């Protein structure tokens, strides 16, 4: 078995996953609130780059879409070298033109809670895999009658190439 993905401790609304060589990754996110939310995914594979997922103002429990092409998932093919995926979450209760405005204005969410699950080594034939679920809390103070970390959810699925 080769190395597996690892992650850094969270820093407010952000953290990084190190993707080993030979692993695929796919990122998706959902907004649970009616206000504007964004997820910026930064990476440095050939050159530094980023994609921004954004929610639709006035819609909740909906897939967030990438602002560049309006798709709901961001796939990464396997690479010859390891690389980092950095995740940073944003929100605004004011209506914004688009999610990129949240990123440009650094309207950061308060904190995140990532959970990791993985294939148990030797549990079944097939590729090794790791999944992260990232729960987002936008506001610094808990809203009445709501749970912690219930504002947005991102999922990062990583699978080793056979």
Backbone torsions as a table, in degrees:
resi	resn	phi	psi	omega
1	UNK	NA	132.5	177.8
2	UNK	-82.0	-176.7	-179.8
3	UNK	-66.6	156.4	-179.8
4	UNK	-108.6	162.0	174.6
5	UNK	-58.9	145.5	175.7
6	UNK	-128.3	166.6	178.8
7	UNK	-140.0	157.9	177.5
8	UNK	-87.0	161.8	170.8
9	UNK	-62.5	153.7	178.7
10	UNK	-70.1	150.2	173.7
11	UNK	-130.0	93.4	-175.8
12	UNK	62.1	-117.8	-177.6
13	UNK	-97.2	26.1	-176.9
14	UNK	-142.8	158.3	171.4
15	UNK	-165.5	169.5	-178.8
16	UNK	-123.7	148.1	170.5
17	UNK	-116.6	129.8	173.5
18	UNK	-91.1	120.2	-178.9
19	UNK	-98.4	116.2	-179.6
20	UNK	-67.1	160.5	173.8
21	UNK	-56.8	141.5	176.3
22	UNK	83.9	12.5	179.3
23	UNK	-115.4	137.6	171.0
24	UNK	-87.0	156.6	174.6
25	UNK	-142.6	148.7	173.0
26	UNK	-141.6	135.8	-176.9
27	UNK	-118.0	134.6	172.6
28	UNK	-138.5	160.8	179.6
29	UNK	-150.7	150.5	174.0
30	UNK	-127.9	146.3	174.5
31	UNK	-98.0	134.5	178.7
32	UNK	-102.4	-6.2	-174.5
33	UNK	-117.0	165.5	-179.8
34	UNK	-86.8	-11.4	178.4
35	UNK	-86.7	173.1	-175.3
36	UNK	-75.2	131.5	176.3
37	UNK	-133.0	155.0	179.8
38	UNK	-145.7	152.1	172.7
39	UNK	-129.9	122.1	175.3
40	UNK	-101.3	125.7	177.1
41	UNK	-112.2	112.3	-179.9
42	UNK	-104.0	146.5	-179.5
43	UNK	-154.1	158.1	179.3
44	UNK	-135.5	83.8	-178.1
45	UNK	-97.3	-59.9	172.9
46	UNK	-104.9	-49.8	173.8
47	UNK	-135.9	155.6	177.7
48	UNK	-59.2	135.7	-177.8
49	UNK	-154.1	171.4	178.4
50	UNK	-155.4	156.5	171.3
51	UNK	-129.7	147.3	-178.0
52	UNK	-119.8	124.2	170.9
53	UNK	-90.2	141.2	177.2
54	UNK	-137.1	149.5	176.0
55	UNK	-92.2	171.6	175.9
56	UNK	-101.4	124.4	179.5
57	UNK	-59.0	132.4	178.8
58	UNK	91.0	-3.7	178.2
59	UNK	-118.7	135.8	175.2
60	UNK	-120.7	165.8	-178.0
61	UNK	52.4	51.0	-174.6
62	UNK	-133.0	151.2	175.7
63	UNK	-63.7	137.2	171.9
64	UNK	-83.7	145.1	-176.2
65	UNK	-115.8	147.8	177.1
66	UNK	-72.7	129.5	-174.9
67	UNK	-65.7	-28.4	-177.0
68	UNK	-68.0	-41.3	-173.2
69	UNK	-137.3	5.6	176.5
70	UNK	63.8	23.9	174.8
71	UNK	-91.5	161.2	-174.8
72	UNK	-104.2	6.0	176.6
73	UNK	-144.1	152.0	-178.7
74	UNK	-122.7	102.4	-179.1
75	UNK	-91.6	148.3	173.6
76	UNK	-127.6	126.7	177.3
77	UNK	-80.2	166.4	-179.4
78	UNK	-64.0	146.9	-179.0
79	UNK	-119.8	160.1	177.0
80	UNK	-75.2	-24.7	179.7
81	UNK	-122.4	154.6	176.0
82	UNK	-66.5	154.5	176.7
83	UNK	-150.1	165.3	178.9
84	UNK	-105.5	142.0	166.9
85	UNK	-110.0	122.2	178.2
86	UNK	-106.6	132.3	-177.3
87	UNK	-115.6	131.0	178.6
88	UNK	-139.3	131.7	-173.5
89	UNK	-110.0	144.7	-175.0
90	UNK	-137.3	160.7	173.7
91	UNK	-159.6	161.0	170.6
92	UNK	-155.1	134.4	176.7
93	UNK	-83.0	-10.7	174.8
94	UNK	-86.3	143.2	179.1
95	UNK	-66.1	130.3	-179.8
96	UNK	-118.0	159.3	178.4
97	UNK	-61.0	-45.7	178.0
98	UNK	-163.0	173.0	-177.0
99	UNK	-63.3	-28.1	179.5
100	UNK	-61.8	-29.9	176.0
101	UNK	-62.5	-37.1	178.3
102	UNK	-63.4	-42.5	-179.4
103	UNK	-68.3	-47.2	-180.0
104	UNK	-58.9	-37.6	-178.5
105	UNK	-89.9	1.1	179.6
106	UNK	53.4	47.1	178.5
107	UNK	-87.5	77.5	-170.0
108	UNK	-76.6	144.2	167.9
109	UNK	-66.7	169.7	-175.8
110	UNK	-83.0	-48.5	-175.1
111	UNK	-161.4	163.8	178.5
112	UNK	-132.5	161.7	177.3
113	UNK	-136.1	96.3	178.7
114	UNK	-84.4	139.6	173.0
115	UNK	-119.1	141.7	-177.1
116	UNK	-119.9	136.1	171.8
117	UNK	-130.8	150.5	-176.2
118	UNK	-149.0	158.7	175.2
119	UNK	-66.5	132.9	175.2
120	UNK	-72.0	126.1	-178.8
121	UNK	-52.9	130.9	178.6
122	UNK	77.4	6.2	-175.2
123	UNK	-73.2	-32.3	176.2
124	UNK	-162.9	160.8	177.5
125	UNK	-71.2	153.4	-179.5
126	UNK	124.3	175.5	-174.8
127	UNK	-69.8	150.6	172.7
128	UNK	-68.3	147.0	178.9
129	UNK	-150.5	152.2	178.5
130	UNK	-137.0	137.5	177.6
131	UNK	-126.3	134.5	172.8
132	UNK	-111.5	133.4	168.9
133	UNK	-111.4	125.3	-177.2
134	UNK	-115.8	116.3	-179.8
135	UNK	-98.7	135.5	-170.8
136	UNK	-115.2	135.4	170.2
137	UNK	-115.3	114.2	-176.1
138	UNK	-77.3	-47.9	-170.0
139	UNK	-91.5	148.2	178.9
140	UNK	-70.9	-27.3	178.3
141	UNK	-112.0	136.9	-177.6
142	UNK	-66.7	130.2	175.9
143	UNK	-72.8	146.7	179.1
144	UNK	-60.7	141.9	176.0
145	UNK	60.5	29.8	176.3
146	UNK	-131.0	160.3	179.4
147	UNK	-92.4	167.6	175.1
148	UNK	-74.4	147.2	173.8
149	UNK	54.3	45.1	-178.0
150	UNK	-119.5	16.2	-173.8
151	UNK	-87.2	-36.8	177.4
152	UNK	-153.5	161.1	177.9
153	UNK	-140.0	133.9	173.0
154	UNK	-117.7	149.6	175.2
155	UNK	-127.7	132.1	176.6
156	UNK	-122.0	114.7	-178.8
157	UNK	-107.0	125.3	-179.4
158	UNK	-121.8	134.1	-178.4
159	UNK	-138.5	136.5	-179.0
160	UNK	-79.0	137.8	176.9
161	UNK	-69.7	134.6	177.8
162	UNK	-78.6	NA	NA
